[in-house]
């Protein structure tokens, strides 16, 4: 089965943003793609020594 979903696009054009003002689904897709670009920086679990020590305390 082939997906018809477009590839993520974290940098929406001005035209896409304007179109999203009148299309809530497009607005959600654009917002999700924009947030997904930095998701790992905010929420990923790190297993470096600092984090392991913090979890053990």
C-alpha positions as CSV (number, residue, x, y, z in Angstrom):
1,X,0.0,0.0,0.0
2,X,1.4,3.4,-1.0
3,X,0.8,6.4,1.2
4,X,-0.6,9.5,-0.5
5,X,0.6,11.7,2.4
6,X,3.0,14.5,1.3
7,X,6.5,14.5,2.6
8,X,7.1,16.6,5.7
9,X,7.8,20.2,4.9
10,X,9.0,22.2,7.9
11,X,9.3,25.4,5.9
12,X,5.9,26.4,4.7
13,X,5.6,29.0,2.0
14,X,3.7,32.3,2.5
15,X,1.0,30.9,0.1
16,X,0.7,27.7,2.2
17,X,0.3,29.7,5.4
18,X,-2.3,32.0,3.8
19,X,-4.2,28.9,2.5
20,X,-4.1,27.4,6.0
21,X,-6.0,30.3,7.4
22,X,-9.0,28.9,5.6
23,X,-8.2,25.1,5.9
24,X,-7.8,23.8,9.4
25,X,-6.4,20.4,8.2
26,X,-3.7,22.2,6.2
27,X,-3.0,24.4,9.2
28,X,-2.5,21.3,11.4
29,X,-0.3,19.6,8.8
30,X,1.9,22.7,8.5
31,X,2.1,23.1,12.3
32,X,3.0,19.4,12.8
33,X,5.7,19.5,10.1
34,X,7.2,22.7,11.7
35,X,7.2,21.3,15.2
36,X,8.5,17.9,14.1
37,X,11.8,19.6,12.9
38,X,12.8,20.3,16.5
39,X,11.0,17.5,18.3
40,X,14.1,15.4,19.1
41,X,15.9,18.4,20.5
42,X,13.0,19.0,23.0
43,X,11.8,15.5,23.9
44,X,14.3,12.8,23.0
45,X,15.8,10.8,25.8
46,X,19.5,11.1,26.3
47,X,21.6,8.4,27.9
48,X,24.7,10.4,28.5
49,X,26.3,10.3,32.0
50,X,24.5,13.4,33.2
51,X,21.1,12.0,32.5
52,X,21.9,8.6,33.8
53,X,23.2,10.1,37.1
54,X,20.1,12.3,37.4
55,X,17.8,9.3,36.9
56,X,19.6,7.3,39.6
57,X,19.3,10.0,42.2
